[in-house]
Amino acid sequence: MIYLQLFWEFFKVGLFSVGGGLATLPFLYDISAKTGWFTTADIADMVAVSESTPGPLGINMATYVGHKTAGVTGGIVATLGLIAPAIVVIMIIARILTAFREAKVVQDTFYGLRPASTGLIAAAGIGVAKIALLRIDLFRQTGSVLSLFNWKLILLAAVIYITLVKFRKHPILYIAVAAAAGIIFHL
């Protein structure tokens, strides 16, 4: 039964998460709330692991959740659930686009999907930033606005952002530096 539920939940994610891997995050929050398979804090770990391993983010996260929930078979089932809609939809769209590529309705549809994907990705990014950079529990305990912010991690994120924009090195370098900083400085 768990395999069918994993497949179904990730099938829905794959069907509706327009915009790629980060667009799956709002759906993961929903799955977390509905099933209890993982916590919202686990989502931040999923993103970190998924971003630092080869492969598409959404597929890595589906595999992670599936494995955490039901072992290797669960990882495979969740991954298949996530990619099944894409395979079917792409095959249908490819056939339709070949015939209707220049149609205004097709162009308008894609034009309308761009802001939807942007909004989903922005919401996911804000959610991850909130988990990674804010200490809401500490703020609730102390009431101090200064305790709300995880200043070390904000500084690390700012340094990585600035160096990424300025030097444009491979992302794995930044992931390695951040991981090393976490180990060395116990961030």
ZAMARGU-4260 file (C-alpha; in steps of 0.2 Angstrom, whole numbers, plus 5000, padded with zeros to 4 digits):
<rodrens>
0) 5000/5000/5000 | 5014/5012/5004 | 5021/5010/4987 | 5005/5014/4979 | 5003/5030/4990
5) 5021/5035/4986 | 5018/5033/4967 | 5002/5042/4968 | 5009/5057/4978 | 5024/5059/4967
10) 5013/5056/4951 | 5003/5072/4956 | 5019/5081/4960 | 5026/5077/4943 | 5010/5081/4934
15) 5008/5099/4942 | 5025/5105/4947 | 5028/5116/4931 | 5045/5124/4932 | 5057/5110/4937
20) 5065/5104/4953 | 5062/5119/4965 | 5044/5120/4959 | 5041/5103/4968 | 5045/5111/4985
25) 5027/5117/4988 | 5021/5100/4984 | 5033/5092/4996 | 5027/5103/5010 | 5010/5097/5006
30) 5015/5079/5006 | 5024/5082/5023 | 5009/5089/5031 | 4997/5076/5024 | 5008/5060/5027
35) 5021/5064/5040 | 5034/5054/5030 | 5046/5069/5033 | 5047/5085/5042 | 5049/5103/5035
40) 5066/5103/5042 | 5070/5087/5032 | 5065/5097/5016 | 5080/5108/5019 | 5091/5093/5020
45) 5083/5085/5004 | 5087/5101/4995 | 5105/5101/5001 | 5108/5083/4997 | 5099/5084/4980
50) 5108/5100/4975 | 5125/5092/4979 | 5122/5076/4970 | 5121/5073/4951 | 5104/5073/4943
55) 5088/5083/4942 | 5083/5091/4959 | 5065/5085/4959 | 5070/5067/4954 | 5083/5067/4968
60) 5071/5073/4981 | 5058/5060/4975 | 5071/5047/4977 | 5076/5053/4994 | 5058/5054/5001
65) 5054/5037/4994 | 5070/5029/5001 | 5067/5037/5018 | 5049/5031/5018 | 5051/5013/5011
70) 5069/5009/5007 | 5076/5006/4990 | 5060/5000/4982 | 5051/5016/4989 | 5065/5027/4981
75) 5062/5018/4964 | 5043/5019/4965 | 5043/5038/4970 | 5055/5042/4956 | 5044/5033/4944
80) 5029/5042/4950 | 5037/5058/4948 | 5043/5055/4930 | 5028/5046/4923 | 5018/5061/4920
85) 5032/5070/4912 | 5035/5056/4900 | 5017/5055/4895 | 5014/5074/4894 | 5030/5077/4884
90) 5025/5063/4871 | 5008/5071/4869 | 5015/5089/4868 | 5029/5084/4856 | 5015/5077/4844
95) 5004/5092/4846 | 5018/5105/4844 | 5024/5097/4828 | 5007/5100/4821 | 5003/5117/4830
100) 5020/5125/4834 | 5015/5142/4826 | 4998/5143/4833 | 4994/5158/4844 | 4986/5148/4858
105) 5001/5137/4860 | 5013/5152/4861 | 5001/5161/4873 | 5000/5145/4884 | 5019/5145/4886
110) 5019/5163/4889 | 5007/5161/4903 | 5016/5146/4910 | 5032/5157/4913 | 5026/5167/4927
115) 5018/5152/4935 | 5034/5143/4935 | 5043/5159/4942 | 5031/5160/4956 | 5032/5142/4961
120) 5051/5143/4961 | 5051/5159/4971 | 5040/5152/4984 | 5051/5137/4985 | 5066/5148/4987
125) 5059/5159/5000 | 5053/5143/5010 | 5071/5136/5009 | 5078/5153/5014 | 5066/5154/5029
130) 5071/5136/5035 | 5090/5139/5032 | 5092/5157/5037 | 5079/5160/5051 | 5078/5154/5069
135) 5059/5155/5072 | 5059/5144/5087 | 5073/5154/5095 | 5064/5170/5091 | 5048/5163/5099
140) 5057/5159/5115 | 5067/5175/5117 | 5056/5188/5107 | 5071/5196/5102 | 5071/5201/5083
145) 5090/5199/5083 | 5088/5181/5088 | 5077/5178/5073 | 5091/5178/5060 | 5105/5165/5059
150) 5118/5178/5056 | 5132/5165/5052 | 5122/5157/5039 | 5116/5173/5031 | 5134/5179/5030
155) 5139/5163/5022 | 5125/5164/5010 | 5130/5182/5006 | 5148/5178/5003 | 5144/5163/4992
160) 5131/5174/4982 | 5144/5188/4980 | 5158/5176/4974 | 5147/5167/4963 | 5141/5183/4954
165) 5159/5190/4953 | 5169/5174/4949 | 5157/5162/4941 | 5165/5146/4947 | 5157/5129/4946
170) 5143/5127/4959 | 5151/5112/4966 | 5165/5123/4973 | 5152/5133/4982 | 5144/5118/4989
175) 5160/5111/4995 | 5165/5127/5003 | 5148/5129/5012 | 5150/5111/5018 | 5168/5114/5024
180) 5162/5130/5033 | 5148/5120/5042 | 5160/5107/5048 | 5174/5119/5053 | 5163/5133/5061
185) 5149/5122/5067 | 5136/5133/5058
</rodrens>
